[in-house]
């Protein structure tokens, strides 16, 4: 085969393919691009088989690479993906969890109240938790010193990473159906014991004032994480028409994003705990800052989430990003 002769004969077709690969195409243009791409691929195969590597084959290969990239597409700009995630996908996923989060919050607060009331009203139970001297030291020093014994930035980072890990476990191990409930019960009982001891020692005002500023947002984040985990479990348990694997994958994609989103919310609660709770500000100001932090999160979850849902967002990836779904009858 004469490579120069083939190039002369096909030059106009190759140039047209190169031109199409650089344009925004309609349906007819895409069809033409595919047709010319196949023809050029055949030309490249003839050139490579007959004479091996050559300037002509290198030229055609370059055109084909550009055309192939035009056909298959490129990754979306990461900044645009990030913006869509925080403006639409994440709030939509959080909005789906609103009622489950509320139920979990009410149940957890009830457990905290019952445990605290039981402990504070029964001296024998209080005595079983430690000696009188140890409990007095805890109520008068250890509980409050916890918030100031380390530098504020270090303490904020410590509680942030710990709470983010707890939230991630609730989401990632939610498919078990047991782990989120276990974490919730453990957390509620632990807080209830601390509150009960403080009230029994006459320091109820201290525990309330120290828990409210950061605890409002921190506990809400834990409730949301547990709700996400339980929704994933429910998708596995009751998959509907899609099949168990497809339902679990969809729930994992949309609600797994909640774990990432809660990292930022817990960073805010960690900052409040590290820089506000234990330090010298008037208590109304401290509680006001905590309430503001919670308000920002709830507005993001409910207001922005409702708007995202109205635009058709579910928190899941788009069909193109997730891949072609399995078709079902019905």
BELVENTA-V791709 format. One record per backbone hydrogen bond with DSSP energy under -1.0 kcal/mol. NH is the residue of the N-H (numbers start at 1). CO is the residue of the C=O. If there is no record, write none. Layout:
nh=NH co=CO
nh=NH co=CO
//
This chain:
nh=6 co=2
nh=7 co=3
nh=8 co=4
nh=9 co=5
nh=10 co=6
nh=11 co=7
nh=14 co=10
nh=15 co=11
nh=16 co=12
nh=17 co=13
nh=18 co=14
nh=19 co=15
nh=20 co=16
nh=21 co=17
nh=22 co=19
nh=23 co=20
nh=30 co=26
nh=31 co=27
nh=32 co=28
nh=33 co=29
nh=34 co=30
nh=35 co=31
nh=36 co=32
nh=37 co=33
nh=38 co=34
nh=39 co=35
nh=40 co=36
nh=41 co=37
nh=42 co=38
nh=43 co=39
nh=44 co=40
nh=45 co=41
nh=46 co=42
nh=47 co=43
nh=48 co=44
nh=49 co=45
nh=50 co=46
nh=51 co=47
nh=58 co=54
nh=59 co=55
nh=60 co=56
nh=61 co=57
nh=62 co=58
nh=63 co=59
nh=64 co=60
nh=65 co=61
nh=66 co=62
nh=67 co=63
nh=68 co=64
nh=69 co=65
nh=70 co=66
nh=71 co=67
nh=72 co=68
nh=73 co=69
nh=81 co=77
nh=82 co=78
nh=83 co=79
nh=84 co=80
nh=85 co=81
nh=86 co=82
nh=87 co=83
nh=88 co=84
nh=89 co=84
nh=90 co=85
nh=92 co=88
nh=93 co=89
nh=94 co=90
nh=95 co=91
nh=96 co=92
nh=97 co=94
nh=98 co=95
nh=101 co=97
nh=102 co=98
nh=103 co=99
nh=104 co=100
nh=105 co=101
nh=106 co=102
nh=107 co=103
nh=108 co=104
nh=109 co=105
nh=110 co=106
nh=111 co=107
nh=112 co=108
nh=113 co=109
nh=114 co=110
nh=115 co=111
nh=116 co=112
nh=117 co=113
nh=118 co=114
nh=119 co=115
nh=120 co=116
nh=121 co=117
nh=122 co=119
nh=126 co=122
nh=127 co=123
nh=128 co=124
nh=129 co=126
nh=130 co=127
nh=135 co=131
nh=136 co=132
nh=137 co=133
nh=138 co=134
nh=139 co=135
nh=140 co=136
nh=141 co=137
nh=142 co=137
nh=143 co=138
nh=145 co=141
nh=146 co=142
nh=147 co=144
nh=148 co=145
nh=149 co=145
nh=155 co=151
nh=156 co=152
nh=157 co=153
nh=158 co=154
nh=159 co=155
nh=160 co=156
nh=161 co=157
nh=162 co=158
nh=163 co=159
nh=164 co=160
nh=165 co=161
nh=166 co=162
nh=167 co=163
nh=168 co=164
nh=169 co=165
nh=170 co=166
nh=171 co=167
nh=172 co=168
nh=173 co=169
nh=174 co=171
nh=176 co=173
nh=177 co=174
nh=182 co=178
nh=183 co=179
nh=184 co=180
nh=185 co=181
nh=186 co=182
nh=187 co=183
nh=188 co=184
nh=189 co=185
nh=190 co=186
nh=191 co=187
nh=192 co=188
nh=193 co=189
nh=194 co=190
nh=195 co=191
nh=196 co=192
nh=197 co=193
nh=198 co=194
nh=199 co=195
nh=200 co=196
nh=201 co=197
nh=202 co=199
nh=203 co=198
nh=207 co=203
nh=208 co=204
nh=209 co=205
nh=210 co=206
nh=211 co=207
nh=212 co=208
nh=215 co=211
nh=216 co=212
nh=218 co=214
nh=219 co=215
nh=220 co=216
nh=221 co=217
nh=222 co=218
nh=223 co=219
nh=224 co=220
nh=225 co=221
nh=226 co=222
nh=227 co=223
nh=228 co=224
nh=229 co=225
nh=230 co=226
nh=231 co=227
nh=232 co=228
nh=233 co=229
nh=234 co=230
nh=235 co=231
nh=236 co=232
nh=237 co=233
nh=238 co=234
nh=247 co=243
nh=248 co=244
nh=249 co=245
nh=250 co=246
nh=251 co=247
nh=252 co=248
nh=253 co=249
nh=254 co=250
nh=255 co=251
nh=256 co=252
nh=258 co=255
nh=261 co=257
nh=262 co=258
nh=265 co=261
nh=266 co=262
nh=267 co=263
nh=268 co=264
nh=269 co=265
nh=270 co=266
nh=271 co=267
nh=272 co=268
nh=273 co=269
nh=274 co=270
nh=275 co=271
nh=276 co=272
nh=277 co=272
nh=279 co=276
nh=281 co=279
nh=286 co=282
nh=287 co=283
nh=288 co=284
nh=289 co=285
nh=290 co=286
nh=291 co=287
nh=292 co=288
nh=293 co=289
nh=294 co=290
nh=295 co=291
nh=296 co=292
nh=297 co=293
nh=298 co=294
nh=299 co=295
nh=300 co=296
nh=301 co=297
nh=302 co=298
nh=303 co=299
nh=304 co=299
nh=306 co=302
nh=307 co=303
nh=308 co=304
nh=309 co=305
nh=310 co=306
nh=311 co=307
nh=312 co=309
nh=313 co=308
nh=322 co=318
nh=323 co=319
//
